[in-house]
Each structure stands twice: as C-alpha cells, then as structure tokens.
Amino acid sequence: MGIVDKAIANSVPVIPRPIVKKISSRYIAGDTLDEAVSTVRELNERGCVATIDLLGESTESKADAAGKLKDYKKVVDTLDEHGLKSGISVKLTGLGLTLSEELCRANLEEIVEYAGARGRFVRVDMEDSPYTETTLRIVEDTHRRYGNTGAVLQAYMRRSIEDVQRAVRAGYSVRLCKGIYDEPRKVAYKDFHTVRQNYILLLDELLRGGVYVGIATHDEFLIWHALRLIHQLEVPKDRYEFQMLLGVDEELRGILVEAGHKLRVYVPFGEDWYEYSTRRLKENPKIAGYVAKDVIGSITDAVKR
C-alpha cells in the first residue's frame, strides 16, 4: 500500500462530512431501502448474489432494538417482493446486546425465523472483541434451533483458530475476513503478513471441516491461496463462495464470476453512513487512494468546464 494512500486514510477524520458522503457513494448503496434494492438488482443481473447490510450499530433502548428488528423484516419482505437473490446481515448490538443478552437473543431468533420462513439466510456480523464470545455463543444456539444463520470470524484475532474448530463442530457457516476493528495486540495480530498467513490457516481448517465458507477478501494473494485450497481439497462449488464489499475491485469480482465461482457482494445502506465510511477508508488505504483519484478527477473536470 502506498505512502500517499496511507496518508489519505489517516486524514479521514478531518475530511468534511459532505465530502466523505460524496466519495463514499461508490461503496454505499444509499440512504434508502429502494436504493439498496436497485443495487442488488443490478448485481443479480451481473451474476452476483448479495447481502443487505442495514447500517447502524448499538441501540440505546428496547424501542430502538424493536425498530431495528422491524426494519430488518421490511428488508426481507422487500427482497421477496422483488424476487432478489440476497440475504441480510445483522449486528447483535443493533438488536439490543448492549442492553441485555436475553433481549438480543429474542430479537435475533425472531428475525432468523422470519427470514427462514422466506428462504433467506441471516449472517450475524462480528463486532469488536468484547462481544466475540457472546456473539459466537448466540449464533451457535440460534443455528441449532433454526439453521439459517452463521457467524463471521476475523483472521487477525488470536483466538480464531479455536473459534474455527468450534464452528466446525457446531456445523454453522462462517464468513472469514481479515478484521477491521482496532484491537489491542494481546487479542489480535498486528503484522500484515501474519494476518495473511493466519487467514490461509483458518480457511484450510474451515474447508477441511466441511462447513459452508464465505471467503471474504479483496486481497488477490489470499484469493489465489483460496483457489489453490479449493482445487487441492476438491471442494465442491456448493460449499463456498467469495465475498466482496460494494464498489471494491470490481474487476477482480468480474474475473471470479466469469470463472464460475459464486460471489456475494455486501450492500450497505442507511442513514448511519459516516462511521461505516470512515472505518472502511481507514481500514483499506487503497480505497482511500481510489477516492482521492475520484475527487481530483472531479475537480479537474470542473476546472476544465
């Protein structure tokens, strides 16, 4: 990653919000569900499936959690109405985990059952480390009862090798990503190459373990290793998929789709776009570089006119 890209990423907190919103439009479907539906339809037409991610994390009251649950149901209903190939992703803090585990469990089970009755899968996103153990325990229990849910594991977490083995024993689907939260060294690997190597190790364990795996990365080095493992282990195509974020490396996305691999795109939408945008830009300096080029290009065009 270039020095300039890193410098841009580190300067994100001082970039005015209107500019962040403008440049993040490539990576967020919009503020409304209608905009997300339009994006998913276009992705389906290009051979991709999707997962709709309603932006926003912690809720502050039972009423907020109930509102979030209602919003998720509306997403599921809208996907059915339009016949789109997409699941949903949920955050447990959005369903009330910071208020009470019992409340969160009840809300998650309600949306999982609701989605399952309509043939939809619910991915439970992983949040920062204080919630890891509780999240996995809730996912395991919910999967045992309903089946149509799975978790996210992060390759930079030191505990993830044990969590992979736990997922294999329980049999639930895993989305494997590198990890995005700023965690202390005692719980997360900090070295870029170490995280890569751990990702390969974890992916190997998951593929050998027989669970359905979402290979979530834009790192072509890791994608090459994923393809190598799929070939060597003779993993059938109904046991894995590649996953990418909206607006990131669309050329690589197209290459994988054309090669016949299932590919899912995460489609975030909602009014809580600022935190998501700034975190993604800081997480991936290369995206910041793309953004800078977009902005510079827009300014240049305006000057020419």
C-alpha positions in Angstrom: 0.0 0.0 0.0 1.4 3.4 -1.0 2.5 6.1 1.4 0.1 8.5 -0.2 -2.8 6.2 0.3 -2.0 5.7 3.9 -1.7 9.5 4.4 -5.1 10.0 2.9 -6.6 7.2 5.0 -5.1 8.8 8.2 -6.6 12.2 7.3 -10.1 10.8 7.0 -11.3 12.3 10.4 -10.6 15.8 9.3 -12.3 15.5 5.9 -15.7 17.4 5.9 -18.7 15.1 6.1 -20.3 16.3 2.8 -17.1 15.3 1.0 -17.0 11.9 2.8 -20.6 11.3 1.8 -19.9 12.2 -1.8 -16.9 9.9 -2.2 -18.4 7.1 -0.2 -21.4 6.8 -2.6 -19.4 4.2 -4.6 -19.3 1.9 -1.5 -22.7 2.5 0.0 -26.0 1.9 -1.9 -27.6 5.0 -0.5 -29.8 6.1 2.4 -32.9 4.2 1.5 -34.0 0.6 1.0 -35.2 1.4 -2.5 -31.6 2.4 -3.4 -30.3 -0.8 -1.9 -32.9 -2.8 -3.9 -31.8 -1.1 -7.1 -28.2 -2.0 -6.3 -29.0 -5.6 -5.5 -31.0 -6.0 -8.7 -28.0 -4.7 -10.8 -25.7 -7.1 -9.0 -28.0 -10.0 -9.7 -28.1 -9.1 -13.3 -24.2 -9.2 -13.3 -24.2 -12.8 -11.9 -23.7 -11.9 -8.2 -25.8 -12.6 -5.1 -25.9 -10.1 -2.3 -26.3 -9.5 1.4 -28.0 -6.3 2.5 -26.4 -4.6 5.5 -28.5 -2.1 7.3 -26.0 0.4 8.7 -26.0 1.3 12.4 -24.7 -0.5 15.5 -25.5 -0.1 19.2 -29.1 0.7 20.2 -29.8 2.7 23.3 -33.3 1.4 24.2 -35.6 -1.6 23.8 -37.7 0.7 21.4 -34.6 1.2 19.3 -33.9 -2.5 19.1 -37.6 -3.2 18.2 -37.3 -0.5 15.5 -34.2 -2.2 14.1 -36.0 -5.6 14.1 -38.9 -4.1 12.2 -36.5 -2.6 9.7 -34.9 -6.0 9.1 -38.2 -7.6 8.5 -39.0 -4.9 5.9 -35.8 -5.7 4.1 -36.7 -9.4 4.0 -40.2 -8.6 2.7 -38.8 -6.2 0.0 -36.3 -8.8 -1.2 -39.2 -11.3 -1.6 -41.4 -8.7 -3.3 -38.7 -8.1 -5.9 -37.5 -11.7 -6.2 -33.9 -10.8 -5.5 -31.0 -13.1 -4.6 -29.9 -11.7 -1.3 -29.7 -12.5 2.4 -29.3 -10.0 5.2 -26.6 -9.3 7.8 -27.3 -8.2 11.3 -25.3 -6.8 14.2 -26.2 -8.0 17.7 -25.6 -4.6 19.3 -28.2 -3.3 16.9 -30.6 -5.9 18.3 -30.1 -4.9 21.9 -27.0 -6.9 23.0 -25.6 -3.9 25.0 -29.0 -3.7 26.8 -29.5 -7.4 27.6 -28.4 -10.7 26.1 -32.0 -12.1 26.6 -33.5 -9.2 24.6 -30.9 -9.7 21.9 -31.5 -13.4 21.6 -35.2 -13.0 21.4 -34.8 -10.4 18.6 -32.3 -12.4 16.7 -34.4 -15.6 16.8 -37.4 -13.6 15.6 -35.6 -12.3 12.5 -33.9 -15.6 11.8 -37.2 -17.4 12.0 -38.9 -14.7 9.9 -36.2 -14.9 7.2 -36.0 -18.7 7.3 -39.7 -18.9 6.5 -39.0 -17.0 3.3 -35.8 -18.9 2.4 -33.4 -16.2 3.5 -30.1 -16.6 5.3 -29.1 -14.3 8.2 -25.4 -13.5 8.7 -24.5 -12.3 12.2 -21.7 -9.8 11.8 -18.8 -9.8 14.2 -18.1 -6.7 16.2 -15.2 -5.8 18.4 -13.6 -8.2 20.8 -15.7 -7.5 23.9 -18.6 -9.1 22.0 -16.8 -12.0 20.4 -17.6 -14.8 22.9 -21.2 -13.8 23.4 -21.8 -13.4 19.7 -20.5 -16.9 18.9 -22.5 -18.5 21.7 -25.7 -16.9 20.5 -25.0 -17.8 16.9 -24.3 -21.4 17.8 -27.6 -21.7 19.8 -29.6 -20.0 17.1 -28.1 -22.1 14.4 -29.0 -25.3 16.4 -32.7 -24.2 16.5 -33.2 -22.7 13.1 -30.2 -23.5 10.8 -30.3 -20.4 8.5 -27.7 -18.4 10.3 -23.9 -18.2 10.6 -21.1 -16.1 12.1 -18.1 -14.1 11.0 -14.6 -14.9 12.1 -11.6 -12.5 11.8 -8.2 -13.7 10.8 -6.4 -11.1 12.9 -7.9 -12.4 16.1 -5.5 -14.7 18.1 -8.5 -16.8 19.3 -9.8 -17.5 15.8 -8.2 -20.9 15.4 -10.2 -22.2 18.4 -13.3 -20.5 17.1 -12.9 -22.1 13.7 -12.7 -25.6 15.3 -15.8 -24.7 17.4 -17.7 -23.6 14.2 -16.8 -26.9 12.5 -18.0 -28.9 15.5 -21.3 -26.9 15.5 -21.6 -27.0 11.7 -22.6 -23.4 11.1 -21.5 -21.3 8.1 -18.5 -19.0 8.6 -17.7 -15.8 6.8 -13.9 -15.4 7.1 -12.4 -11.9 6.8 -9.2 -10.2 8.0 -10.8 -8.0 10.6 -11.4 -4.2 10.8 -11.6 -3.1 14.5 -8.6 -1.5 16.3 -7.8 -4.3 18.8 -5.0 -4.5 21.3 -2.0 -6.7 20.4 -2.8 -9.2 23.2 -6.0 -10.2 21.3 -5.1 -9.5 17.7 -2.2 -10.0 15.4 -0.8 -6.6 14.1 1.6 -7.7 11.4 0.1 -7.7 7.9 1.9 -10.9 6.8 1.0 -12.8 10.0 -2.7 -11.9 9.4 -2.4 -13.2 5.9 -0.8 -16.5 7.0 -3.4 -17.0 9.7 -6.2 -16.3 7.1 -4.8 -19.2 5.0 -4.6 -21.5 8.0 -8.1 -20.8 9.1 -9.5 -21.2 5.6 -7.8 -24.5 5.3 -9.3 -25.7 8.5 -12.8 -24.5 7.5 -12.7 -26.1 4.1 -11.4 -29.4 5.5 -14.1 -29.2 8.2 -16.9 -29.3 5.8 -18.8 -26.1 6.8 -20.0 -23.6 4.2 -17.4 -20.8 3.9 -17.7 -17.2 2.8 -14.2 -16.3 1.6 -14.4 -12.5 2.3 -11.3 -10.7 0.9 -10.2 -8.4 -1.8 -6.6 -9.5 -1.4 -5.7 -11.4 -4.6 -2.8 -13.2 -2.7 -5.4 -14.7 -0.4 -7.8 -15.4 -3.2 -5.1 -17.3 -5.1 -4.5 -19.4 -2.0 -8.2 -19.9 -1.6 -8.4 -21.2 -5.2 -5.4 -23.4 -4.5 -7.1 -25.0 -1.5 -10.4 -25.4 -3.3 -8.5 -27.2 -6.1 -6.3 -29.4 -3.8 -9.1 -30.4 -1.5 -11.6 -30.8 -4.3 -14.1 -28.6 -2.6 -17.5 -28.6 -4.4 -18.9 -25.3 -5.5 -21.9 -25.6 -3.3 -19.6 -25.5 -0.2 -18.1 -22.0 -0.6 -18.5 -18.5 -2.1 -16.3 -15.5 -2.5 -17.5 -12.3 -0.8 -16.6 -8.7 -1.5 -17.7 -5.2 -0.5 -19.7 -3.0 -2.8 -17.5 -0.8 -5.0 -14.2 -2.5 -4.2 -12.1 -4.1 -7.0 -15.0 -4.7 -9.4 -12.5 -6.1 -12.0 -11.5 -8.9 -9.7 -15.1 -9.5 -8.8 -15.9 -10.0 -12.5 -13.0 -12.3 -13.0 -14.2 -14.6 -10.3 -17.8 -14.6 -11.5 -16.7 -15.3 -15.1 -14.7 -18.3 -13.8 -17.9 -19.8 -12.4 -17.5 -19.0 -8.7 -20.4 -17.9 -6.6 -19.7 -14.3 -5.4 -21.7 -12.3 -2.9 -21.5 -8.6 -2.5 -22.2 -6.8 0.8 -24.6 -3.9 0.1 -24.7 -1.4 3.0 -27.4 1.3 3.1 -28.9 3.6 5.7 -28.6 7.0 7.3 -25.7 5.9 9.6 -23.2 6.0 6.7 -20.5 8.2 8.2 -19.0 5.8 10.7 -19.0 3.0 8.2 -17.4 5.2 5.5 -14.6 6.4 7.8 -13.8 3.0 9.1 -13.6 1.4 5.7 -11.4 4.2 4.4 -9.0 3.8 7.4 -9.1 0.0 7.1 -8.2 -0.1 3.5 -5.8 2.8 2.4 -6.1 1.5 -1.2 -9.7 2.6 -1.2 -8.6 6.0 0.1 -6.3 6.2 -3.0 -9.2 5.4 -5.3 -11.3 8.1 -3.5 -8.6 10.7 -3.9 -8.4 10.0 -7.6 -12.2 10.3 -7.9 -12.1 13.7 -6.1 -9.1 15.0 -8.1 -10.8 13.9 -11.3 -14.0 15.7 -10.3 -12.1 18.9 -9.5 -10.1 18.7 -12.8 -13.4 18.3 -14.8 -15.0 21.2 -13.0 -11.9 23.4 -13.8 -12.0 22.4 -17.5 -15.7 23.3 -17.7 
